[in-house]
Amino acid sequence: MNWERTFQFLAVAFAGIAAVFYWRGDFDAMFVTAVVGAAAFFLSIRMQVKTRIDERRAKETETEDPEI
């Protein structure tokens, strides 16, 4: 499962829902969904960074000389 794409999809979905709530004038619900959407966005960024760090660590361990 690709968590990065999942959180990106959730961020876009919550942004859309927040826009609908704004259009309808329900500002409390808009605020809550916008905050959840922002949290999903930052979680997607975190997953991107985690993937890059894991790839870099794996590459570093491959290039190191084995101890004999």
DRENDO-1510 file (C-alpha; in Angstrom, 1 decimal, always signed):
<recs>
REC; n; res; u; v; w
REC; 1; MET; +0.0; +0.0; +0.0 .
REC; 2; ASN; +1.3; +3.4; -0.9 .
REC; 3; TRP; +0.6; +5.6; +2.1 .
REC; 4; GLU; +2.0; +8.7; +0.4 .
REC; 5; ARG; -0.7; +8.6; -2.3 .
REC; 6; THR; -3.4; +7.7; +0.2 .
REC; 7; PHE; -2.7; +10.8; +2.3 .
REC; 8; GLN; -2.5; +13.0; -0.8 .
REC; 9; PHE; -5.8; +11.7; -1.9 .
REC; 10; LEU; -7.3; +12.3; +1.5 .
REC; 11; ALA; -5.9; +15.9; +1.6 .
REC; 12; VAL; -7.5; +16.7; -1.7 .
REC; 13; ALA; -10.8; +15.1; -0.7 .
REC; 14; PHE; -10.9; +17.0; +2.6 .
REC; 15; ALA; -10.1; +20.3; +0.8 .
REC; 16; GLY; -13.0; +19.7; -1.5 .
REC; 17; ILE; -15.3; +18.9; +1.3 .
REC; 18; ALA; -14.1; +22.0; +3.1 .
REC; 19; ALA; -14.9; +24.1; +0.0 .
REC; 20; VAL; -18.4; +22.7; +0.0 .
REC; 21; PHE; -18.9; +23.5; +3.6 .
REC; 22; TYR; -17.6; +27.1; +2.9 .
REC; 23; TRP; -20.0; +27.4; +0.0 .
REC; 24; ARG; -22.9; +26.3; +2.3 .
REC; 25; GLY; -21.9; +28.7; +5.1 .
REC; 26; ASP; -21.1; +26.0; +7.6 .
REC; 27; PHE; -17.8; +27.5; +8.9 .
REC; 28; ASP; -17.3; +25.2; +11.9 .
REC; 29; ALA; -17.4; +22.1; +9.8 .
REC; 30; MET; -15.3; +23.8; +7.1 .
REC; 31; PHE; -12.6; +24.5; +9.7 .
REC; 32; VAL; -12.6; +21.0; +11.0 .
REC; 33; THR; -12.3; +19.4; +7.6 .
REC; 34; ALA; -9.7; +21.9; +6.5 .
REC; 35; VAL; -7.6; +21.0; +9.6 .
REC; 36; VAL; -7.9; +17.3; +8.9 .
REC; 37; GLY; -7.0; +17.9; +5.2 .
REC; 38; ALA; -3.9; +19.9; +6.3 .
REC; 39; ALA; -2.9; +17.0; +8.6 .
REC; 40; ALA; -3.3; +14.5; +5.8 .
REC; 41; PHE; -1.1; +16.8; +3.6 .
REC; 42; PHE; +1.6; +16.9; +6.1 .
REC; 43; LEU; +1.4; +13.2; +6.7 .
REC; 44; SER; +2.0; +12.7; +3.0 .
REC; 45; ILE; +5.0; +14.9; +3.1 .
REC; 46; ARG; +6.3; +12.9; +6.1 .
REC; 47; MET; +5.8; +9.6; +4.2 .
REC; 48; GLN; +7.8; +11.1; +1.2 .
REC; 49; VAL; +10.7; +12.1; +3.5 .
REC; 50; LYS; +10.6; +8.7; +5.3 .
REC; 51; THR; +10.8; +6.8; +2.0 .
REC; 52; ARG; +13.8; +8.9; +0.9 .
REC; 53; ILE; +15.6; +8.4; +4.1 .
REC; 54; ASP; +15.0; +4.7; +4.0 .
REC; 55; GLU; +16.3; +4.5; +0.4 .
REC; 56; ARG; +19.4; +6.5; +1.3 .
REC; 57; ARG; +20.2; +4.3; +4.3 .
REC; 58; ALA; +19.7; +1.2; +2.2 .
REC; 59; LYS; +22.0; +2.6; -0.5 .
REC; 60; GLU; +24.7; +3.5; +2.1 .
REC; 61; THR; +24.6; +0.0; +3.7 .
REC; 62; GLU; +25.1; -1.5; +0.2 .
REC; 63; THR; +28.1; +0.6; -0.6 .
REC; 64; GLU; +29.9; +0.0; +2.7 .
REC; 65; ASP; +32.7; -2.5; +2.7 .
REC; 66; PRO; +31.8; -5.7; +4.7 .
REC; 67; GLU; +33.9; -6.3; +7.7 .
REC; 68; ILE; +36.0; -9.5; +7.6 .
</recs>
